[in-house]
Amino acid sequence: MDHTRFKIKQLDVDTGSRYLAVVSPVAASELGVMSNERVRVRGSRKTITALVLVSKKIVKEGEVGLPVNVIAELEEEIGGEVEIYPAERPLSIEYIRKKMDGMELEASEIEQIIKDIVNRNLSDVELAAYVSSVYTRGMTIREIRNLTLAMVETGDVIEFDQEPVFDFHSIGGVPGNKVTLIIVPIVAAAGFFIPKTSSRAISSACGTADIFEVLCNVTFSIPEIKQIAERVGGLIAWGGGVNIAPADDLIIKAEYPLSIDPYPQLIASILAKKRACGVQRLVVDIPVGPNTKVESMELAKKYSRDIMLVGEELGMRVECAITYGAQPVGRAIGPLLEAKEALAALEGKKVANSVVEKSVSLAGMILEMGGVRAGTGRDKAMEILRSGRALEKMREIIEAQGGDPDVTSDTLEGGKYSEEIASDSNGYVVSINNKSLVKVARAAGAPVRKGAGILLEKKMGMKVDRGEIIYTIFSDSKTRLEEAVKLSNRLKPVAVEGMVLERVVPSGRIL
């Protein structure tokens, strides 16, 4: 038997972005590899790079254990045969070390790193080393530009027949930021082309795609995205449903356990996806405040300058809005609750002023980029919202994406289990911890459980009486609700204090 050929045994596990191949100790010895070293796995149609795991029990001699995702990627059948041979050490490892030493990378070196990431040629440790090196050493504007282009070139691109292509992006970090669902229909109703691709939540309570999925389908192929957007004038689709800048999702998965979001990578991530979608005019929302991604005005201004600089290098006109992020936007946090609040705003119902004001201000910036007279964009956006034209356009988009155009905010209800959280003192809301609110919402089941989340009754500066409800937690699961309530009681994300914090008497005692 040729020792490089192995019969495929399916392992009932999906390893996601990691490609693994399990062989016996004898086979590993014959191949000259050890656990966590690379091999090439060649099928009849495709060849991939995988990391070796050595096991005495999982496979027999002559077998290779492949996870279901690896078999699918190879397009092979269980019981079929593949050839396995040692793989060369990726060139990009040397380039990662170069960045770790603080040196500037050439365009070709960045290109190789991104190619190796997309082709799964790097181990988790090596990918983490890349992310850490970018986080600690940073990148020049030229490097960020080249990183952006490399991320675009390793994936698909969407070429729309209509121009110019407008878009909006928020870097995130503040919960309740459902403004995309209001901005897109306003801009489209004004006659501007805005095909919006959005993300799902990674560490937040929900992404825009999670919210809009409550109302309609968000997963489409590139031809479907083109057809819908060009027919209706806009859409809100999940970017992960197509192969746009595929390195980004793999890098994000490496960032998540490290709890880091490297500054250069964040800029490249935003602009690569926009470039791949043919965006020419872009507004970027940068929320600033405690417990957000950007906690100071100084850093927000740096983000703005660099995003605009790199955007200009890529042929995009970019404007940034530094927005208030010290507390959630609106009252709702969680997919269904946020969809309900956005629809209510479009319907002209009374909602938190922050939702409407932020939406029309950012939409107004886009309108002015499209030719609306400077200084009048916000008022024009407000007129479109109040006239009902934005709601009408939203119904067109929902219907085009396979949803019910007659859906209303009244028909949407949060999870069937809920718990009201009351204040245990008189006073005022003095602080709201965004990160803690997100943790509670996720504990309740968001974003996977669409009805899970939080509805705030009190926000910063509002007067609160003892026993008054400050927020309600919703969940589709009684057990999850109980866990979320326990976490809420421990974290206390909404702080209520009186105007007198302590009373100190002459003896020095604090009463």
N, C-alpha and C positions, 0 to 999 in steps of 0.2 A: 504493500500500500504506500502511495506517495504521502509522506508525512505532512506535506503542506496542504493537503486537501482534507476537509472535514465535513461530516454530515451535520446539518443544522438541527439543533434541538431548541425548541422555543422555550424561553423563560417567561413565566406568567407575570411579567413586571414591565412597566413602561418607565424608562430612565430619562425621559424627556430629551433635553439637549445633550445629554452624555451618551456616548456610544461605547458600549462595553462588550467584551468577548470573553467568555469563560472557557478555559481549557484545563486539561489534566496536568499534573506535575510532569509527567513523562513528555507530553506534547510541548509544554513550556520549555523543557530542557532541550528538546530536539530543535525547537525554533530559536533557542538562544535568547529567550526573554524572561523577565520576571514580572511579578504583579506591578501594575501601574506603569509599565512600559508600553510603547505604542506598537501596534501591528497594523498592516493593511489587510482588509478583508475584501476580497474580489469575488463578486458574483458574476452571473452571466450578463447582467446589464450595467451594474454600477460597482464602483470601488469606494470604500470609505476607510477612514482612520478610526481605530478603536483602541481603548485602553484594556490591557489584559488583566483578568482576575484568574488566579489559579485555585482550583478546587479538586479535592479527592473524591467528593461525593456527588456534586451536581451533574457532572458529565462523565461518560465512559470514554475509553480510549477511542480515538477517531471521531469524537463528537466535539462540536463547539456550541456552547450555550449562548444564544443571542436573545436579548430582550425583544418584545413585540415591536417596539418602535424601530429597532435596528433592522429587523427582518422586513418591515414595511419600507424603510428607506432603501434597502437593497433591492426591493421588488422580487424577493425570492419566496419559495414555498418551504414549509416545514418538511424536513426530510431531504431537501435538496442539498447540493454540495457547494461549498465555497472554498476558495484558496486563501491561505493565510501566510503572510511572510512579514519579517520585521520591517518597521518603518524607520525612515531616517529622522533624526532630530530636527524639528522645525527651525528654519532660519530665524524666525521671529523671536525665539528665546534670547538670542544675542541682542536683538534690538530692544527687547524689554529690559535687559540688563543695562543697556546704554541709557535708557530713560531713567532707570533707578539711580544711575550715577549722575543724573542731572544734566545730561547732554540733549541737545536739540536733535530730533529725528528728521531724516530726509523723507520726502514724499513717498519714495519707493519702499522705505522701511515701514512707514505707517501702513501703506497698502498691504504689505506682506503680513503684518500683525492682524489686520482686519480679515484678510483672506483666510488665515489660519484659524481665527475665531469662528468664522462662518462655516468652515470645513471641518470643525470639531477636531482640529489637529493639536489643540492645547488642552492640557489637563486642567482640572479645577484649580489646582495650586498655581499653575502658570498664569491662568486667566486672572486669578486674585492678585498675583504679583503685578500684572499689567495695570489693573485698576488701582492698586495701591501706589504704584509709581506715578501715575497721572495725578492722583490725589495729593501726593506729597511734593512732587517736583513741578507740577503744572505744565502748561504748554504755551508757546508763543501763538500769536494770532495766525501766523503762517501755518503752524502745526495744526491748529484747530481747523483752519480752512482745508488742509490736506486730509485731516481725519474725516471731516464732513464728506468730502468728495469720495473718499475710499468707502465710506459706509453706503453712499448712494450707489456706487458702481458695483457693489457686491449683491445688489438686489434688483427688483423690478422697478420700473418707473411708469407713471401714468402721464400720457400726453393727451391733454384735452384739446378739443377743436376750438373752444371759446377762450378768448383772452380779453382783458387780463384776468388772472386767477387770484382771488383774494382769499385770505385765511386769517384765523385768530388762534392764538395758543396761550394757555396759562401755564406757568412753570409749576403751579400747584403749591401745596403746603398749607392751604387754608381750607377747612372743611366747608361743605355747603355751597361750593362754587359752581352752581348749575347755570351760570350765565350764558354758556354756549347755546343752550336750548332757546334762548331769547335772542341772542345776537345773530345767529345764522338766519332765522326767518326774517328779521328786520332787514338785514343786508340784502337777502335774496328778493324781498318784497320791493326794495329800492331799485331793483334791476341789475344788481351786481352779482357776478358769478362766484359762489363760495362753496366749493366741494370740501367739506370738513372731514378729515380723518382724525379719529380720537383714540385715546388709549383706555384700557381697563385699569382698575386699581391694582397696585402692587402692595403698598403699605397703607394706603388711605382707605376711607370708608367706601368710596366709589369713584370711578372715573366717569368721564362723559359718556363713553360707550355703555357702561353699566346702567347709567340713568336712562339713556334713550332706548335701551333694549326693553325697558318696561312698556314702551309705547309701540315698538315695531322691531323688525329685524335690523341688525346692524352689520351682519357678516355677508360680504359680497365679493365677487371676483372683480378684477380690474375692468373687464368689459361692462359688467353690471354697474359699477361705480360711475363709469363714463356715461352710460345710457341714462341712469337716473338723474345724475347731476345736470347733464346737458338738457334734459327734458324739463326739469322743474326749476333749475337755476341754483340748486344747492342740495346738499344732503349732509347727514351726520352718520358716518360709518366707522366701524372698528378697523383701525390701521393694521392690527395683528392678523386680520383675515386674509391679507395679501402679503407677498414677500417683499415688503418695502423696508429698506435698511435693516436686514435681518440680524446684523451684528448687535444692534441696539438691545434687543430683548435678551440676548445671551449675556451681554455685559451687565445689564440691569440685574440679572439673576446672580451674578458674581458680587455686585455691589450690596445687594440686600442683606446677606448675613453679616457683612462688615459694617452695616449702617452708615455707609458713606455715599456721597453723590458728587464725584469729582467735577469741579467747576468746568474744565474744558470739555469733559464728556457730556455734561448737561447741554451746553451750547451746541455741540456737534449733533447730539441726539435730536434736538428741536429742528435745527436747520437741515439736517440730512433728510428727515421725513418730509419737510416742506419742499425741499428741492426735488425730491423724487416724485412729488405730486404736482410739480410744475408751478408752484406758488411764485407769484411775482411781487405781490404786495401783502405784507404781513404785519399784524399788530400783536405784540407780545405783552401779556399781563404778568407783572412781577409783584405779587403780594409781599408786603414787608411788615414784620411785627414779631413779637415774642412767640416762640414755638412754631415758627414757619421755616421754610427752607432758607429764606433771606431775612435775617433779624435786624439789619441796620440799613439806613438810607445810603450810607457810603457804599456798602456792598451792592445794593440795588442799582445804584448809579453805575458801578463798575460792570455789572451784568448788562445793563442797558447799552453802555458804550461798546462793549465787546460783541454783543449779539448784533448790533447795527453794523459794526465794522466787518465782521465775518459775513453777514448778509450781503453787504455791499460788494465784497470780494466775489460773492457767488451770483451777483447780478440781481439780487432781491432788494426791494425797497422795504426797509423794516423800521417801524416805530414802536417804542416801548411805553407802557403805562405803569408807573409805580403806584400800586393801590394799597389801601388799608387792609391789613391782614391780622390785626390783633384779636379778632374774634370771627366766628363763622359768617359767611355771606347768607343773609336771610335767617330763617328759623329751622329749616329742615336739613337733616344729615342722613344720607342713605338713599339708595337708588329710587325706590318708589316715592318716598316722601319728597325727594328733590324734584322728581318728574311732576308730582302734584303741584308743588310750589311754582315751578316754571310755567306750567299750564295756566295756573291761576293768574300769574302776572300777564300772560298773553291774553287771557280772557277779560282783563281789566278789573279783576277783583282786588280787594285790598290785601297787599302782601307787604312784607318788610321793605322799607324804603331802600335798604342797601342793595336788594336784588334788582330793583328797577333802575336805580341811579347808576350802579356799576354797569349794567347791561347797556343802557342807552349811551353812556359816556364812551364805552369802548366801541360800540357799534358806530357812534358818531365819528370816531377817529377813522374807522374803515371807510365810511361814506366820504369823508374829506379826502382820503387818499384816492378815492374814485372820481373826484372832481366837484363834490359839493363844496360850496363856498366856505373858506376857512372861518372857523368860529361859529358856524351854524349847524355842524354835523349832529351835535347832541340834540338840539331842538328838532331837527329833521327826523332823527331816530325815534324821539319821543312821539312825534306826530304819527309816524308809521305804526308805533305800538298802540297808541290810544285810538287810532282809527279802525283798528281791527284787521288791517292789512297783514300784519305780522302773524296773527292767529290764522288767517286764511292761508297764508303761505305755509305755515307749520302743518296745517291739515293736509295740504298738497304733498309735503315731504313725507309725512307719516304714511299716507296712502301709497305713495310711490315706493316706499320701503316695506310694504306689505302689512301695515298696521291698520287699525280702525280709525278713519278720519273723524268719526263722531265722538271719539273719546273726550271726556271732560275731566277737570280736576275733581269734580264731585264723585266721579265713578271710581276714583283711586283711593283705596284704604290701606293703611299701614298694617303690619303684622297683627294676627288675631289676638296675640298676647301682649299686654302692655303693663307698665308700672309707672305711676307718677312719683317723681322725686320732689319732696317738699323741703322748704327751707326750715332749719331748726333755730333760726334767729331772725330778729328784725334788722333791717339795714338796707344796704345797696349792693348791687353786683359790682364788685371792685376788680375782678379779673376772671377771664375765661381761658382755660388751658386747651388750646386746639388739639394738641397731641393726645391728651387724656380723653377728650371727647371722641376722637377717632378710635382709641383703644376700646372704649365702651361700646361704640357702634359696631365695631368688628366682633367683639365678644357676643353681641346680640345676633350676629350672623351676617352682617353686611360685609362685602357686597354680594356674596353668593346667594344669600336669602334676600330676595328683592325687597320684601316688606320690612326688613330689619332696619333700625336706625334710631335717631333721636329727633324729637321736636322740641325746640327751645321755646319756653314761655317768657323768659326774662333774659335780657342782654345787658351789656355794659352800661352802668350808670342808672339802671332802673331800680326803683324802690321796691323792696320786698318785705312782706310781713311774715312773721313766724307762722308756719303751716301752709303758706302759699306755694303753689306748684311752680318750680323753676324750670323743669323739663320732664318730658315723658320718654321712656325707652320702649321701643316696639320690637317684637320678634315673632317669627313664625314657629318658634319652639319654646315650650315652657322651660325646659332645662337651660337653654341658651339665655333666656330672659333672666333666670335666677342668677346665672354666672355674671351676666352684664350688670345686674343690680349690685351684686357683691363687689364687683370691680369699681363701680360708680361710688359706692360708699367708702371705698378705700382711697380712691384717687381724688374725689371731690373736685371735678373739673370746673364747676362754677362756684366761685368764692363769694359769699355774702358776708359783709361786715358792717357794723354800725359806724357812725361818724366818730364816736369816741371809742378808741381801740382798747384803752386800759385806764383805770382810775388809780392814781397814786396818791396816798394820804401821807401826812407829815412823818409818821413812824417809818415810812419807807415801804410799808406793806402795799402790795398790789391787790386791789379788790376785784 
